Amino acid sequence: MKYGDFLTTIRKNRIYIFTADELSRYFPDSAMKTIQNQIQVWVERGLLFRLKRGVYKIQFPEGGPDLPDLYIANRLYEPSYVSLETALSFYSLIPEVAAEVTSVTTRQTKLFRNEFGSFKYSSCKNEAYCGYKIMLYENFKIYVAEKEKALVDFVYFKHRYGEKIDVDAERFDKEKLNECSWNKVFHYAAIYNKKTLSVLKRIREGLR
């Protein structure tokens, strides 16, 4: 696997973040051990950047596309979708936040930090891993929660960690909250538990 061929394949398929397993699908004639060794050499030469163990980002020699942090979040820890504070801010339900990109996953709760920022992943049960969509963001496909699911995720995890919800303190935009589909909100809340549903019903009543 020559670097020139690798670079051409990366550009053609837009696989700017990848694992060795993913790369092997594009280079079936190369043994996995060879691919892993080559990746290590390119990391040492500064041609690749290790985002975390086993996940790499291409460093284009002449510069390349700036990867949005939401796209990096999706690829860094899979499966996951952007939600909670980041998604609420994305939909302007709360003011802009930039401390970390928040996501939901079915895997173990994790926090990763690298030169691109902080990426926090909260673990949910399989049944609650829903309510997200694929959309184009800065010319990259990303997985992001619907605004209703982002709200439900936020409330669920707040209570899971023993924190109370205060719509005013969180600086929610009440007009935009009223624009949510509350039938959707209650549907997603019921998937988590009765407590989450009860809290969201109280929030809805407070908006009337």
Buried (B, 14 or more C-beta within 10 A) or exposed (E): BEEEEBBEBBBEEEBBBBBBEBBBEBBEEBEEEEBBEBBBEBBEEEBBBEBEEEBBBBBEEEEBBEBBBBBBBBBBBEEBBBBBBBBBBBBEBBEEBEEBBBBBBBEEEBEBEBEBBBBBBBBBEEEBBBBBEEEEBEEBEBBBBBBBBBBBBBBBBBBBEEEEBEBEEBEBBEEBBEEBEBEBBBBBBEBBBEEBBEBBBEBBEEEE
